[in-house]
Amino acid sequence: MIHKPALLMTGRTQVSLLPDGRRLHLHDGPIDLIIEAWGAAASVRSAYEAARVAFEGLLDTLCAELAILRTQARAGGTLLRGPTALRMYEAVRPFASETFITPMAAVAGSVADEVMAAMLQAAPDLARACVNNGGDIAVHLGEGERFTIGLVDRPDRPAVFARAEISAVDGVGGVATSGARGRSFSLGIADAVTVLAKSSAQADAAATVIANAVDLPDNPSILRTPACELQPDSDLQNLLVTRFVPLLSDDDIARALESGLMKARELFSRGLIHAASLHLQGQTLTTRDDAIADLKLEPMLTGESYV
């Protein structure tokens, strides 16, 4: 491993090793990845080089199919061709017949998965690895390995308030968070919904769907605006996205969270997620699957490191 910062620029792409000498930073336009791998030095070097190669041109490939990616996913098939675009489509396809959703709902998680797949192809013996794309994270755990995942209840003021632990046997390959306070538009009012799933793309899509379900659709005090008025090229078009949520009563918070929890439990029963944590104005509900991370939301301990 290189133990000093290094910078490489190819076209728009920026590639650098962070000052800690362990994490790789890849940046191109709106995509910003922080990557870390554990294992033999040669394997980590191979994985980082594979990540760089996979990342090069990835944004351009997505942009070439952007018109299709911004349209409603079709349950019966797709015209998409690029590997990351196909990951996006496959992640949202289970929801295509029941709600408005486009492949863009899984873009961040799919990018993380694509880069992770390249790393593991080049270095299958990595002990652990994570690809963090703005909070949507692809994870890899070798036999006997574990990750502690830090949870935040508001992405707009990120501070870890609790933790969940996953191990290699849990089958979790991705973590994603969605909500009205995140980077993307939301149809619901959740501060944050964090999902553990088989892949980062699946977690990304499911977090979007669950966050949309955390809602009080008849509350006139919630400010909503057509997405196209805020971002003319938004894939959500004329759908009303949440812009402001007033302080809610405990009963209203409970009703909104229960609505989202019903959706989360449905997705769990369909095998689409492993677990979910839903947050709204200081209150939290979680799904439970005692076979994996129990999501007891244990308080953060000083000095712990988190994915």
C-alpha positions in Angstrom: 0.0 0.0 0.0 1.0 3.6 -0.6 1.2 5.5 2.7 1.0 9.0 1.4 -1.6 10.9 -0.6 -1.5 10.4 -4.3 -3.5 12.1 -7.0 -4.3 11.0 -10.6 -6.6 12.9 -12.9 -7.8 11.3 -16.2 -10.2 13.5 -18.0 -12.8 14.5 -15.4 -12.0 11.6 -13.1 -10.1 12.3 -9.9 -8.4 9.4 -8.2 -6.6 9.9 -4.9 -5.5 8.0 -1.8 -6.7 9.8 1.3 -4.2 11.1 3.9 -4.7 8.0 6.1 -3.0 6.0 3.4 -5.8 3.3 3.5 -8.9 4.7 1.7 -9.3 5.4 -2.0 -11.2 8.4 -3.2 -12.8 8.4 -6.7 -14.7 11.4 -8.0 -16.4 12.3 -11.3 -19.2 14.9 -11.5 -21.9 14.0 -9.0 -20.3 10.6 -8.1 -18.0 10.6 -5.1 -16.8 7.3 -3.8 -14.8 6.5 -0.6 -13.4 2.9 -0.8 -11.6 0.9 1.8 -10.3 -2.7 1.6 -8.7 -5.0 4.0 -6.4 -8.0 3.2 -3.0 -8.7 1.8 -1.2 -5.6 0.5 -1.0 -7.0 -3.0 -4.8 -7.8 -3.0 -5.7 -4.4 -1.8 -3.5 -2.8 -4.5 -5.2 -5.0 -7.2 -8.7 -4.1 -5.8 -8.0 -0.4 -5.9 -6.6 -0.5 -9.4 -9.7 -2.5 -10.5 -12.0 0.1 -8.8 -10.2 2.9 -10.7 -10.6 1.1 -14.1 -14.3 0.3 -13.4 -15.0 3.9 -12.4 -13.3 5.4 -15.4 -16.1 6.3 -17.9 -18.9 4.9 -15.7 -20.7 8.3 -15.5 -20.5 8.7 -19.3 -22.0 5.3 -19.8 -24.9 6.1 -17.5 -25.5 9.5 -19.2 -25.8 7.7 -22.6 -28.9 6.0 -21.3 -30.2 8.8 -19.1 -33.4 9.3 -21.0 -34.5 5.7 -20.3 -33.2 5.7 -16.7 -35.5 8.7 -15.9 -38.6 6.9 -17.1 -40.9 4.6 -15.3 -39.4 1.1 -14.9 -41.3 -1.6 -16.8 -41.9 -4.9 -15.0 -41.7 -6.9 -18.2 -38.3 -5.8 -19.5 -36.0 -2.9 -20.4 -34.1 -1.4 -23.3 -31.1 -0.6 -21.0 -27.8 -2.1 -22.0 -25.0 -0.8 -19.7 -24.0 -3.0 -16.7 -24.7 -0.3 -14.1 -27.9 0.7 -15.7 -29.0 -2.9 -15.7 -28.2 -3.2 -12.0 -30.4 -0.1 -11.5 -33.3 -1.6 -13.4 -33.1 -5.0 -11.7 -33.2 -3.3 -8.3 -36.4 -1.3 -9.0 -38.1 -4.0 -11.1 -39.9 -5.7 -8.1 -41.7 -2.4 -7.5 -42.5 -1.4 -11.1 -46.0 -2.8 -11.3 -47.1 -1.3 -8.0 -45.8 2.2 -7.8 -44.1 4.9 -9.9 -40.4 4.3 -9.8 -37.5 4.8 -12.2 -34.1 3.1 -12.3 -32.7 6.4 -10.9 -34.0 5.3 -7.5 -31.1 2.8 -7.3 -28.3 4.8 -9.1 -26.1 5.4 -6.1 -26.3 1.9 -4.8 -25.8 0.4 -8.3 -22.6 2.4 -8.8 -21.2 1.2 -5.5 -22.1 -2.4 -6.4 -20.5 -2.1 -9.9 -17.2 -0.9 -8.4 -17.3 -3.5 -5.6 -17.8 -6.3 -8.2 -14.7 -5.2 -10.1 -12.7 -5.1 -6.9 -13.7 -8.7 -6.0 -13.1 -10.0 -9.5 -9.5 -8.7 -9.2 -9.0 -9.6 -5.6 -11.4 -12.3 -4.5 -9.4 -13.0 -1.3 -10.1 -9.6 0.3 -11.1 -10.0 3.9 -13.4 -7.0 4.0 -14.3 -4.1 1.7 -16.7 -1.2 1.4 -17.6 1.2 -1.3 -19.4 4.3 0.1 -21.3 6.4 -2.5 -22.6 9.2 -0.4 -24.1 6.9 2.2 -25.2 4.2 -0.1 -22.7 1.5 0.6 -21.7 -1.8 -1.0 -20.0 -4.1 1.6 -18.1 -7.4 1.3 -17.3 -9.6 4.3 -15.1 -12.7 4.0 -15.5 -15.7 6.2 -15.6 -14.8 9.9 -15.5 -11.1 9.3 -17.9 -8.4 10.7 -18.8 -4.8 10.1 -20.3 -2.3 12.6 -22.7 0.0 10.8 -23.2 3.5 12.2 -26.8 4.8 11.9 -27.9 8.4 11.6 -31.4 9.7 12.1 -31.0 12.8 9.9 -28.7 12.8 6.9 -28.7 16.7 6.8 -26.8 16.7 10.1 -25.1 13.4 10.1 -24.1 12.1 13.6 -24.0 8.4 14.5 -26.5 7.8 17.2 -26.7 4.0 17.1 -25.1 0.9 15.6 -26.0 -2.4 14.0 -23.5 -5.2 13.5 -23.5 -7.6 10.5 -21.3 -10.6 9.9 -20.4 -12.6 6.8 -23.1 -15.2 7.4 -25.9 -12.5 7.3 -25.8 -12.1 3.5 -25.9 -8.4 3.7 -24.1 -6.8 0.7 -25.4 -3.3 0.9 -26.7 -0.5 3.1 -28.6 2.5 1.9 -30.5 5.5 3.4 -33.3 7.6 1.9 -35.7 10.3 3.2 -36.9 13.8 2.9 -33.7 15.2 4.5 -31.4 13.4 2.1 -29.7 14.4 -1.1 -32.6 13.2 -3.3 -36.3 14.1 -3.4 -38.7 12.0 -1.4 -42.5 11.6 -1.6 -42.7 10.8 2.1 -41.7 12.6 5.3 -39.2 10.3 6.9 -36.1 11.9 8.2 -34.2 8.8 7.3 -34.9 5.2 6.4 -31.8 2.9 6.5 -32.1 -0.5 4.8 -29.8 -3.6 4.8 -30.2 -5.8 1.8 -28.4 -8.3 -0.5 -26.9 -5.5 -2.5 -26.5 -1.8 -2.3 -28.7 -1.3 -5.3 -31.5 -3.4 -3.7 -31.1 -1.5 -0.4 -31.2 1.9 -2.3 -34.4 1.0 -4.2 -36.1 -0.4 -1.1 -35.1 2.6 1.1 -36.7 4.9 -1.4 -40.0 2.9 -1.4 -40.1 2.6 2.4 -39.3 6.3 2.9 -42.1 7.2 0.5 -44.5 5.2 2.6 -43.6 7.1 5.8 -46.2 9.7 5.2 -49.3 11.7 6.3 -50.8 12.3 2.9 -53.8 14.3 4.3 -51.8 16.6 6.5 -52.2 20.1 5.0 -49.2 21.6 7.0 -46.7 19.5 5.1 -45.3 21.5 2.2 -45.0 19.6 -1.1 -43.9 20.9 -4.5 -43.9 19.3 -8.0 -40.4 17.8 -8.5 -40.1 19.4 -12.0 -40.5 22.9 -10.5 -37.4 22.3 -8.3 -35.4 20.3 -10.9 -36.8 20.5 -14.5 -35.2 17.2 -15.5 -36.2 15.3 -12.4 -37.3 11.7 -13.1 -40.2 12.3 -10.6 -41.7 14.8 -13.1 -44.9 16.3 -11.6 -45.0 14.2 -8.5 -45.2 16.2 -5.3 -42.0 15.9 -3.3 -41.7 16.9 0.4 -40.0 20.3 1.1 -41.1 21.0 4.7 -42.5 19.0 7.6 -43.7 20.9 10.7 -43.3 19.6 14.2 -45.8 16.7 14.5 -47.7 15.2 17.4 -46.6 11.9 18.8 -49.7 10.3 17.3 -48.9 11.7 13.9 -45.3 10.5 14.1 -46.4 7.1 15.1 -49.0 6.8 12.3 -46.4 7.9 9.7 -43.8 5.5 11.0 -46.3 2.6 11.2 -47.2 3.2 7.6 -43.6 2.9 6.6 -43.0 -0.1 8.8 -45.9 -2.0 7.2 -44.1 -1.5 3.8 -40.8 -2.6 5.3 -42.3 -5.7 6.7 -43.9 -6.5 3.3 -40.5 -6.1 1.6 -38.9 -8.3 4.2 -41.5 -11.0 3.7 -40.8 -10.9 -0.1 -37.1 -11.4 0.5 -36.2 -7.9 -0.8 -34.6 -6.6 2.4 -32.9 -8.0 5.5 -33.8 -5.2 7.9 -34.8 -1.6 8.1 -34.7 1.3 10.5 -37.1 4.2 10.2 -36.6 7.6 11.8 -39.0 10.6 12.1 -38.6 13.6 14.5 -36.6 11.7 17.1 -38.6 8.5 17.0 -37.4 5.2 15.5 -39.0 2.0 14.4 -37.2 -1.1 13.1 -37.9 -4.4 11.5 -36.4 -7.4 13.3 -34.8 -10.5 12.0 -33.0 -12.3 14.8 -31.0 -14.4 12.3 -29.0 -11.3 11.3 -28.2 -7.9 12.7 -30.8 -7.3 15.4 -30.9 -3.5 14.9 -31.3 -2.9 18.6 -29.8 0.5 17.9 -27.2 0.2 20.6 -25.8 3.7 21.6 -22.6 4.7 19.9 -19.5 3.9 21.9 -16.6 6.3 21.9 -13.7 5.2 19.7 -15.6 2.7 17.6 -15.2 2.8 13.9 -18.1 2.5 11.5 -18.8 1.7 7.9 
